[in-house]
Amino acid sequence: MSESIDVDAPTLSRYVMTKTRDTDLVILMSALATSFKLITSAVNRAGVAKLYGLAGEVNSTGDDQKKLDVMSNDMMINALVNSGVCSVLVSEENEEPIFVPENKAGKFCVAFDPLDGSSNIDCNVSVGTIFSVYEKAPGSKGTVDDLLKSGAHCVCAGYCAYSSAVELVFTFRGGSVEGFCLDPTIGEFVHTRLNMQFPADGGKKIFSCNEGNYNYWDKPIQDAVQEFKKGDKPYSARYVGSMVADIHRTLLYGGIYIYPADNKNKEGKLRCLYEGIPMAMIIEQAGGIASTGLFKGKVGRVLELTPDDIHCKCPIIMGGPRDIGIVYESYKANGIECPEL
């Protein structure tokens, strides 16, 4: 059977230009896409190229760096620095921010986790890249302050998942969530998922969390997880341990993803600027809810958090209204106020 050939492929660059008419944003997304293609090649060749194992260093948050972490980080930095449209870069793998030389600097500031879930790479579990994009303030030459803003200022957020297919999911501020799949026959990301939305009825009953931390959680979270397990048709437990994979499944199938603050990690475990905020922006603009859970004395939105450091952390509870509602009811039963759904 002959395969059909799309003679008018709806590519990523075309989509961005059509939606924004911003040439710099087209260049930025093209640079990001180039780095994702390079990372795809590295991930696919990790076994034969002997890229498994540790690089012998730790990253900004104290995690052991894998060889692929370092390589993916270099690929993203090189692509973004040479794009001509970035001024400040923040990576999970670098303790300090990266300032683009003035002769190459542009208006965007980008924060990214180059290879999320890389602790699983040696056993061939899917991994991904997460990013958020901000614009320099008027008159700024590009400083860390241009990135230390709430999610309300985020221009663009997205992730790329490397698995059986390579999928890029992103959204612009105030826009829809769109999905693009890398077509290896033409080397381009092609528009395949239009206006991605959480299932209207909440979708599949799935809860996703690391229950190994159960004893460290606050009582409302423990009670909510127990509620998910009750009844004749309890929720299924699905936890990959790679945030991109878990969020992608939650977005497509429904359910809830939980990584709360706990007695061990009072600020949470995930990084606010390049994990929490970008994923929250995607979840909310797809019709879901991105909550912090109980954090610094109240239950609020992740997008309302203002990072106080480029590597600061935050807790995350993300899902549809049906399932977030169960968590909020648990908080209310323990005398804690929650936002309206």
Summary of the structure (lengths in Angstrom):
residues: 341
radius of gyration: 19.6
end to end distance: 49.8
largest distance: 64.0
contacts: 1188
relative contact order: 0.12
helix: 35%
strand: 28%
